[in-house]
Amino acid sequence: MIENKKTILFVDDDLREVTIENLENEGYFVLPYRNHDEAMQDVRNGLKFDIAVIDRAGITNKESGDEIIRYIKENWEKPVVCISAYDARPNEQCMFIRKPFGGAKGLIKIIRTVL
């Protein structure tokens, strides 16, 4: 983790480079992942971050963000923002934003509120 910068674990199969670039331009360090399994492996291995932004829907029907969300909340006690264009089920472990969320500005506003 870079000193004086908040680090965002960003897990989304539909990663947008412009979103990551905008987050970085706002002073955040972004750790991008395109699937839950890779992110979960690194989180279990001690990946350091300040907040997680996780797409609850997966690339396949078998994959879901709920496992990594639960793991983070139980073991790291870090804030989690859930994003999804499809999955609007309530989840008490994270703040939910439906995609599209108004570009990076909408997401940045939520991140600032949560941090």
ZADO-1210 file (C-alpha; in nm, 4 decimals, padded with zeros to 6 digits):
<atoms>
<atom x="00.0000" y="00.0000" z="00.0000" code="MET" pos="1"/>
<atom x="00.1255" y="00.3494" z="-00.0820" code="ILE" pos="2"/>
<atom x="00.1585" y="00.5851" z="00.2145" code="GLU" pos="3"/>
<atom x="-00.0986" y="00.8639" z="00.2387" code="ASN" pos="4"/>
<atom x="-00.3148" y="00.7037" z="-00.0300" code="LYS" pos="5"/>
<atom x="-00.6235" y="00.4980" z="00.0385" code="LYS" pos="6"/>
<atom x="-00.6109" y="00.1638" z="-00.1390" code="THR" pos="7"/>
<atom x="-00.9196" y="00.0276" z="-00.3138" code="ILE" pos="8"/>
<atom x="-00.9644" y="-00.3425" z="-00.3829" code="LEU" pos="9"/>
<atom x="-01.1725" y="-00.3239" z="-00.7020" code="PHE" pos="10"/>
<atom x="-01.3293" y="-00.6509" z="-00.8234" code="VAL" pos="11"/>
<atom x="-01.5409" y="-00.6304" z="-01.1379" code="ASP" pos="12"/>
<atom x="-01.5502" y="-00.8543" z="-01.4460" code="ASP" pos="13"/>
<atom x="-01.6399" y="-00.5442" z="-01.6468" code="ASP" pos="14"/>
<atom x="-01.3499" y="-00.3248" z="-01.5327" code="LEU" pos="15"/>
<atom x="-01.3463" y="00.0143" z="-01.6963" code="ARG" pos="16"/>
<atom x="-01.0034" y="00.1662" z="-01.7371" code="GLU" pos="17"/>
<atom x="-01.1568" y="00.5132" z="-01.7250" code="VAL" pos="18"/>
<atom x="-01.3105" y="00.4379" z="-01.3823" code="THR" pos="19"/>
<atom x="-00.9761" y="00.3177" z="-01.2484" code="ILE" pos="20"/>
<atom x="-00.7980" y="00.6182" z="-01.3990" code="GLU" pos="21"/>
<atom x="-01.0499" y="00.8572" z="-01.2411" code="ASN" pos="22"/>
<atom x="-01.0119" y="00.6910" z="-00.9015" code="LEU" pos="23"/>
<atom x="-00.6323" y="00.7191" z="-00.9307" code="GLU" pos="24"/>
<atom x="-00.6634" y="01.0851" z="-01.0348" code="ASN" pos="25"/>
<atom x="-00.8596" y="01.1432" z="-00.7127" code="GLU" pos="26"/>
<atom x="-00.5637" y="01.0093" z="-00.5147" code="GLY" pos="27"/>
<atom x="-00.6669" y="00.6471" z="-00.4650" code="TYR" pos="28"/>
<atom x="-00.4417" y="00.3476" z="-00.5316" code="PHE" pos="29"/>
<atom x="-00.6499" y="00.0841" z="-00.7134" code="VAL" pos="30"/>
<atom x="-00.5910" y="-00.2918" z="-00.7015" code="LEU" pos="31"/>
<atom x="-00.8010" y="-00.4145" z="-00.9975" code="PRO" pos="32"/>
<atom x="-00.9274" y="-00.7731" z="-01.0332" code="TYR" pos="33"/>
<atom x="-01.1523" y="-00.9165" z="-01.3030" code="ARG" pos="34"/>
<atom x="-01.2768" y="-01.2134" z="-01.0998" code="ASN" pos="35"/>
<atom x="-01.3631" y="-01.3017" z="-00.7431" code="HIS" pos="36"/>
<atom x="-01.1404" y="-01.6096" z="-00.7196" code="ASP" pos="37"/>
<atom x="-00.8144" y="-01.4230" z="-00.7875" code="GLU" pos="38"/>
<atom x="-00.9118" y="-01.1437" z="-00.5505" code="ALA" pos="39"/>
<atom x="-01.0134" y="-01.3908" z="-00.2801" code="MET" pos="40"/>
<atom x="-00.6811" y="-01.5734" z="-00.3059" code="GLN" pos="41"/>
<atom x="-00.4852" y="-01.2502" z="-00.2587" code="ASP" pos="42"/>
<atom x="-00.7122" y="-01.1298" z="00.0242" code="VAL" pos="43"/>
<atom x="-00.6623" y="-01.4611" z="00.2055" code="ARG" pos="44"/>
<atom x="-00.2871" y="-01.4157" z="00.1575" code="ASN" pos="45"/>
<atom x="-00.2959" y="-01.0818" z="00.3397" code="GLY" pos="46"/>
<atom x="-00.3535" y="-00.8257" z="00.0631" code="LEU" pos="47"/>
<atom x="-00.3680" y="-00.4788" z="00.2231" code="LYS" pos="48"/>
<atom x="-00.6462" y="-00.2375" z="00.1299" code="PHE" pos="49"/>
<atom x="-00.8682" y="00.0263" z="00.2905" code="ASP" pos="50"/>
<atom x="-01.1981" y="-00.0353" z="00.1125" code="ILE" pos="51"/>
<atom x="-01.3348" y="-00.2978" z="-00.1251" code="ALA" pos="52"/>
<atom x="-01.5572" y="-00.2300" z="-00.4256" code="VAL" pos="53"/>
<atom x="-01.6948" y="-00.5636" z="-00.5422" code="ILE" pos="54"/>
<atom x="-01.9317" y="-00.6631" z="-00.8199" code="ASP" pos="55"/>
<atom x="-02.1735" y="-00.9090" z="-00.6557" code="ARG" pos="56"/>
<atom x="-02.2567" y="-01.0806" z="-00.9831" code="ALA" pos="57"/>
<atom x="-01.9889" y="-01.3071" z="-01.1257" code="GLY" pos="58"/>
<atom x="-01.8601" y="-01.3919" z="-01.4686" code="ILE" pos="59"/>
<atom x="-02.0361" y="-01.7287" z="-01.4453" code="THR" pos="60"/>
<atom x="-02.3480" y="-01.8355" z="-01.2570" code="ASN" pos="61"/>
<atom x="-02.1249" y="-02.0290" z="-01.0147" code="LYS" pos="62"/>
<atom x="-01.9274" y="-01.7228" z="-00.9117" code="GLU" pos="63"/>
<atom x="-02.0611" y="-01.4674" z="-00.6687" code="SER" pos="64"/>
<atom x="-01.9097" y="-01.1786" z="-00.4790" code="GLY" pos="65"/>
<atom x="-02.0904" y="-01.2803" z="-00.1601" code="ASP" pos="66"/>
<atom x="-01.8105" y="-01.5145" z="-00.0460" code="GLU" pos="67"/>
<atom x="-01.5360" y="-01.2522" z="-00.0659" code="ILE" pos="68"/>
<atom x="-01.7660" y="-00.9874" z="00.0863" code="ILE" pos="69"/>
<atom x="-01.8410" y="-01.2146" z="00.3810" code="ARG" pos="70"/>
<atom x="-01.4716" y="-01.3031" z="00.4233" code="TYR" pos="71"/>
<atom x="-01.3649" y="-00.9372" z="00.4243" code="ILE" pos="72"/>
<atom x="-01.6315" y="-00.8363" z="00.6758" code="LYS" pos="73"/>
<atom x="-01.5557" y="-01.1291" z="00.9082" code="GLU" pos="74"/>
<atom x="-01.1753" y="-01.1179" z="00.8919" code="ASN" pos="75"/>
<atom x="-01.0712" y="-00.7663" z="00.7923" code="TRP" pos="76"/>
<atom x="-01.3565" y="-00.5452" z="00.9100" code="GLU" pos="77"/>
<atom x="-01.3065" y="-00.3186" z="00.6101" code="LYS" pos="78"/>
<atom x="-01.5834" y="-00.1207" z="00.4404" code="PRO" pos="79"/>
<atom x="-01.7311" y="-00.2856" z="00.1310" code="VAL" pos="80"/>
<atom x="-01.9254" y="-00.1237" z="-00.1518" code="VAL" pos="81"/>
<atom x="-02.1217" y="-00.3709" z="-00.3664" code="CYS" pos="82"/>
<atom x="-02.1869" y="-00.2900" z="-00.7300" code="ILE" pos="83"/>
<atom x="-02.4026" y="-00.4801" z="-00.9789" code="SER" pos="84"/>
<atom x="-02.6163" y="-00.4237" z="-01.2846" code="ALA" pos="85"/>
<atom x="-02.8136" y="-00.7422" z="-01.2147" code="TYR" pos="86"/>
<atom x="-02.8024" y="-00.8431" z="-00.8513" code="ASP" pos="87"/>
<atom x="-03.0130" y="-00.6176" z="-00.6308" code="ALA" pos="88"/>
<atom x="-03.0616" y="-00.8612" z="-00.3417" code="ARG" pos="89"/>
<atom x="-03.0134" y="-00.6850" z="-00.0087" code="PRO" pos="90"/>
<atom x="-02.6853" y="-00.7514" z="00.1682" code="ASN" pos="91"/>
<atom x="-02.6365" y="-00.6077" z="00.5158" code="GLU" pos="92"/>
<atom x="-02.2584" y="-00.6444" z="00.4827" code="GLN" pos="93"/>
<atom x="-02.2150" y="-00.3758" z="00.2179" code="CYS" pos="94"/>
<atom x="-02.3481" y="-00.0542" z="00.0734" code="MET" pos="95"/>
<atom x="-02.5093" y="-00.1294" z="-00.2648" code="PHE" pos="96"/>
<atom x="-02.4811" y="00.0742" z="-00.5857" code="ILE" pos="97"/>
<atom x="-02.6559" y="-00.0309" z="-00.9055" code="ARG" pos="98"/>
<atom x="-02.4464" y="-00.0068" z="-01.2221" code="LYS" pos="99"/>
<atom x="-02.4166" y="00.2158" z="-01.4080" code="PRO" pos="100"/>
<atom x="-02.3452" y="00.4437" z="-01.1150" code="PHE" pos="101"/>
<atom x="-02.2897" y="00.7714" z="-01.2965" code="GLY" pos="102"/>
<atom x="-01.9280" y="00.7070" z="-01.3862" code="GLY" pos="103"/>
<atom x="-01.6420" y="00.7397" z="-01.1446" code="ALA" pos="104"/>
<atom x="-01.7865" y="01.0551" z="-00.9851" code="LYS" pos="105"/>
<atom x="-02.0809" y="00.8642" z="-00.8380" code="GLY" pos="106"/>
<atom x="-01.8530" y="00.5904" z="-00.7079" code="LEU" pos="107"/>
<atom x="-01.6012" y="00.8399" z="-00.5671" code="ILE" pos="108"/>
<atom x="-01.8802" y="01.0152" z="-00.3759" code="LYS" pos="109"/>
<atom x="-01.9843" y="00.6842" z="-00.2157" code="ILE" pos="110"/>
<atom x="-01.6242" y="00.5884" z="-00.1358" code="ILE" pos="111"/>
<atom x="-01.5641" y="00.9217" z="00.0358" code="ARG" pos="112"/>
<atom x="-01.8824" y="00.8755" z="00.2381" code="THR" pos="113"/>
<atom x="-01.7853" y="00.5247" z="00.3487" code="VAL" pos="114"/>
<atom x="-01.4229" y="00.6080" z="00.4325" code="LEU" pos="115"/>
</atoms>
